[in-house]
Amino acid sequence: MRKSVLLFIGFILFSCSYAQESYKTLIHKLDVNFYDVCVVAEAHFDTINKDKKGSGYSGFLRWKNNNEYKYYPSGERNNIDPFFVANAYKSISSSNRSISFTNGWRELGPFRIDSISGQYSAGLGRVEDHYVNPNDTNVMYIGSRSGGFWKTTDGGLTWQGGSSDTLMASGVNTIAVSPTHPDSILINVRNSRNGNSHGIYRSINGGITWGVSNFNPSTVGFGGLGSNFKIFSIVYHPTLPDVVFMGTSKGVYRSLDNLQTWTNLYPTADITDIKFHPTNDSIVYILDTYYWNSVRDHVFYSTNLGTTYTPSSSVPNNNGKSGKLSMSQACPNCVYFASDNGVWKST
């Protein structure tokens, strides 16, 4: 009882000492204890309808949740540098960072996100896919989740974008380049937020201009703004120039005539990765990551150029972790499967 009274008296005295200052002011005074700021804020919101839009209560809760871990358990803020992470990041120069990229790796930047526009939300966009021209490694293409298609011809010193800005959406998550014509490019154009596809677009001049291919919402019957159709991967066969595979949320499609026509050979699946055997043209590997099927512990393979598929033996992937496939010319019969449950190899 006595302890409760003392706490109540302490709260009254504290409230009086900050009676003339709002919690918004106290937030920026680092000599005021974090939990004291919370007391003043909660007292303020008890006097208004904090559930009303624009009350500021949601903003306060975000501030509280984003900062409490920094000052727990004492709540003292005057001995904590709030810009510790930012200052530590700035102290690492680009030359120091590149030390960790050994064996020929070089970081191409940008080295700071605020160097793009100087704003908090610079809109850099994550890189979803990339391509390096094997005959001229200075030529590279990248696809950005929200920034479209970009190209460099000088090894990454400068980048040119904007050619996809006038397309149906701003996201490019997968790039396929003809093995015989590196200026012939296929990209999936999708909504950056939900990933729904607006179809595959083609460029025949190295990404300078784009035109919609035959694989589009009108002809496929899926896609567009209101659909849930997604294209996860577009892949040219490495040795059969006109053969293209598309991994989608409706299964795997195969075209034998460079997207003039196609067939869905493995429907009702989320095909997120497609790889080819390095020396046998007929062998194709796919990953089905459809959530409601117990398929994520298997790699599916075809020995007839994707016409039919057989599941592999089980991979210890805990049925629920998405993965990636990789092949190697050095070991043609090796298949590598990686997820956040580890890296697995089949010989």
N, C-alpha and C positions, 0 to 999 in steps of 0.2 A: 504493500500500500504506500509506504513512504517513498519507495523508488518511483512509483507511478506519479506521485505528486511532484517529485523533484524533476522528472522528465517533462511533466506538463509545464512547470514553472520555467524550465530551460527553454522549452519551445516558445512560450510567451515572450520571454526576454529576447530570444533570437529573432522572432517575428518583428518585435518592436525596433530592434536595431537596424532592420532592413525595410522598415515600413515604407520608406520613401523611394525605394528602388525596386524595379520590376525584375522578375527572374531573367528577362532578356538581357538586362544590364549586367546582372550578376554572373551570367554565363561567361562573359568576357573578362571577368575579374578573377584571375587565377589565384589570388590570395584568399578567395572564398571557397570553402570546402565544397566538394562536389555534392555531397548529400545535403548540405545546407541550401544549395541552389534548388535541389529537388523539393525540399520542404516548402520553400517560397513558391515554387511553381505549382505544386499540388494545392496549396492554400488558395492561390489565384484561381485555379480551375474549379475549385469547389464553389466559387461564387458565381460561376457562369455555366451555361449549358455546353459542356465540353464535347458533347456528341454532335453538336451543330457544325456543319461544314464551315470552315474558315475560322474556327475557334482557336486554332493553333495547337491543340492538344496532341494531334498526331505528330506534328513537327517536334514538339517537346519530347515525346516518347522516342522518336528516332534519335534525337540528340542523346538522350539518356542511354539507350541501348548501344549506340555507337561509341560511347565514351566511358561507361562505367568500368569496363575491364582495365582501362588505363590507370585508374586511381584506386581500385579495390585493394585492400579493404579499408584503408584509412580515409580515403576521399580527398587527401591533400593533393592540390594541383600545382602549387607554386614551385615544386622541385621536379616537375615533369615537363620536358620540352614537347609541346604538342606537334612540333614539326620534325620530330626525331627521324621518322622514316623518310620524309622528303629530303631532309638535309643529308642523311646517309646515302640516299640514292644519288643526289647531286654530286657528292664527294667522289663518286666512282666515275672517272672519266671514260670516254669511249675506248681509249687506248688500253686502260686497265681491264675493261670488260673483255676485250678481244683476246686477252691472255688465255682465257679458259677455252677458246675456240682453237685448238691445236690441230695439227695434221691437215692444214690447208683450209680450214674453215675461216670465213671472214664475215663479220656482222655487217649487214647492209643498212640497218637503221629502219625508220627514224629512231634516234636515241632517246628522245623525250617526247611524250605524247603532246605536251603543250607547245611543242615547236611547230605543230601543224597549224593551229589557229590561235593559240594563246588563251583558249577558253578551258573551262573545267571539263566540258564534254566535247572533246575535239572531234569525235566521229571518225576515229582512225579505222575501226572495224577490224575484226580478226581475219587473218588469212585462212581461207578454207581449202584452197588447192593451189598448186603451182606446176609449172612446166619449164624445163630447161632444154633448149635446142641442142641435141647431141652433136650437131655439126658446127654450131657456133654458140658456145656457152655464154657469150655476152647477151644473147637474146633469151629473155625469160618472160613468162606470163604468170600473173597471179590473179586469183579470184577472191574477192572480199565479201564477207557476209552482208555488209550494208553499203559497201563502196564500189561494187561492180568489178569490171575488168581493168587490169593495169598491165603495162608492158614496159620493159626496159631493153635497150639495144646496146648499152654500154656497161653491162655487168652489174647493174644496180646502182650506178652513180646517180642516174636520173631516171624518173619514172613518168610515163605518160598515161593519163587516165581520161575519162570523160566520154569515150566512144560508146559506152553502154548506158550513159545517163538518160537517154531518151527512150530506152526500152520500157517494157511494161512494168518492171520492178527493179529494185536497186541491188538485189543480192545475186552473187555468182558463187556457187559452192563447189562446182566440179567443172574441170576443163579437160577436153580430149583433143589431141592434135594428130592429124593424119601422119602415119609413119613415113609416107612418101612425099607429102607436101606440108612442110612446117608452117606455111601461111594459112592452111586450111584448119580452122579451129571450131570446135563445138563447145558451147557453154549452156548450162541450165540457168535460166533467169527465174528468180523466185522472190517471194516476199521475204524481207530480211527478218521479220519478227517470227512468223509461224512456219516458214519454209515451204509454203505451198507454191507449186511450180506454175509458171506461165508458158512452159514449153522450152524446147531446145532451139537456140539461135546459132547461126553459122556465119563465120567470116572467112572470106577467101583471100583477104589482103592483109593478113597478120594482125587482125583486130582493129583495123582503122574504121571499118563499117560493118554493120551486122544486118542480117535478114533472118526472119523466122523460118525454121526448117519445116518439113512435113510433119515432124513429131511435135505437135502442138495441141492445145485443148480441143480445138474444133475437130481434128482428125482422130485423135486418140480417144476422145470422149471423157477425158479427165483433165483437171487442171483449171486454172483461172482463179479469180479472187475468192470465190465462195466455196471452193472445193477443198478437199483434204489430200490432194494428190501431190506426192513429193518425189523428186528425182534425186537420188543420193549419189549416183555415180554414172558417168559416161566414159566408156573405154573403147578405144580402137584396138582391134586385134593387131599384135605387133608385126605379123608377117602376111596377113590377108587384108589388103588395103581397104576394101569396101565393107568389111565386117565390123559392125559396131554393136556393143552391148550396152544396155541401159538398166541399171539397178534402181528400182522404184518401190514405192509403198504398195504397188499392185503387182509386184513380182519382177522377174527379169524379162526384158524384151531383147530380141535379137534382130538386127537388120543385116541382110546380105548384100544390099545395094546402096550403102551410104545414106540411109534414112529415107530412101524413096518409099520403101515398104518395110514392114516389121511384123514379128510374131511374138506373142507373150507365151514363153515356154515354161514358166514356173510361176503361176499366179498365186494370189493370197499369201503374200510374203513381203517383208521389208528387206530388200536386198541392198545392203550398205557397202559391200566390197566385192570386187570382181578381179580375179587374176588369171593369167594364162601360164601354162607350162612353158618353160624356156625353149624346149626343143621339140615338143610334140604339139602340132597345131590343133589337134582335136581335143586336148584336155583343157577344161575350164574349171576354176574353183570359185565358189561364191559363199558369202556369209548371209544367212537369214537371221535377222535380229528382231523378228516379230515378237512383241512382248508376251502375248498370250499363248504362244506355242512353246513347247519345251525343245527348242531347236538351237538355242544359243550355245549348247555344249557340243556342237558338231560343225564341221566344215563340209559343205556339199560339193561334190565333184562330178564332172561330166566327161565321158570319153568319146562323145560324138558331137563335139563342137556346140555344146549347150542345149542339145535337143531334149535330153533327159538327165536327171541328177540322182545321185546316191549319197546318203549321209555317211560321213566318216565314223569311225569309232569315237567314243565319247572323249571330249577334252575336259579336264577338271576345271571348268569355268564357272561353277556354281550357278549355272542356268540363269543368267540375268545380267551379265556384264557384256557390253558391246566390245567388239574386238576389231583387229586389223590383220590382214593377210600380207605375206611377203614371200617372194620367190628369189632365187639366185641362179645366175648363169653358172656359177662355180659348182653348184650342186643341183642339177636340174630336177631331181626327184625329191628334193627337200621342200617342205611346206612349213612356213613359220606362222604361228598364230599368237598374237599378243593382245592382252587385255590388262585391266588393273589387277588381275589375279595371277599375272606372270606371263612369261614367254614360253611357248611350247613349240616343239619341232617334230615333224614327221619325216622319216627318210624313205 
